[in-house]
Amino acid sequence: MAKRRSLQEDTVALKTKVRESSAKSETPEGNPAIRSLRKRLKRTQRKVRAAKHREAARAAKTEAAK
């Protein structure tokens, strides 16, 4: 199996793809390929936010246990 990229690496790659595709396209709002890239970007951003939130909660829980 291939090694998976981290969420941060995936987010950066998707941001650049969206930016490049939007610059090339005349109507980026109506382009379904750009729309799907934006949806994937939002999905990975949600995953990053959730992971950070879990990490913060875990840190708070260990501080409270002390």
ZAMARGU-4260 file (C-alpha; in steps of 0.2 Angstrom, whole numbers, plus 5000, padded with zeros to 4 digits):
<rodrens>
0) 5000/5000/5000 | 5006/5018/4997 | 5010/5029/5011 | 4996/5042/5015 | 4999/5060/5015
5) 4996/5070/5031 | 4981/5081/5032 | 4991/5096/5031 | 5000/5091/5015 | 4984/5086/5007
10) 4976/5103/5012 | 4991/5112/5004 | 4990/5102/4988 | 4972/5105/4986 | 4973/5123/4989
15) 4986/5125/4976 | 4975/5114/4964 | 4960/5125/4967 | 4970/5141/4965 | 4978/5135/4948
20) 4962/5128/4941 | 4952/5144/4946 | 4965/5155/4937 | 4964/5144/4921 | 4945/5143/4921
25) 4935/5157/4914 | 4920/5153/4925 | 4926/5145/4941 | 4909/5145/4949 | 4901/5134/4936
30) 4915/5122/4934 | 4911/5105/4941 | 4929/5100/4943 | 4934/5115/4953 | 4918/5113/4963
35) 4923/5095/4968 | 4941/5101/4972 | 4934/5114/4984 | 4922/5101/4992 | 4938/5090/4995
40) 4947/5105/5002 | 4933/5109/5014 | 4932/5091/5019 | 4951/5090/5023 | 4950/5107/5032
45) 4936/5100/5043 | 4946/5084/5047 | 4961/5095/5052 | 4950/5106/5063 | 4942/5090/5071
50) 4960/5083/5075 | 4966/5099/5083 | 4950/5100/5093 | 4953/5082/5099 | 4971/5085/5103
55) 4966/5101/5114 | 4953/5091/5123 | 4965/5077/5126 | 4977/5089/5133 | 4964/5097/5144
60) 4959/5080/5151 | 4977/5076/5156 | 4979/5093/5164 | 4963/5090/5174 | 4968/5073/5179
65) 4984/5080/5188
</rodrens>
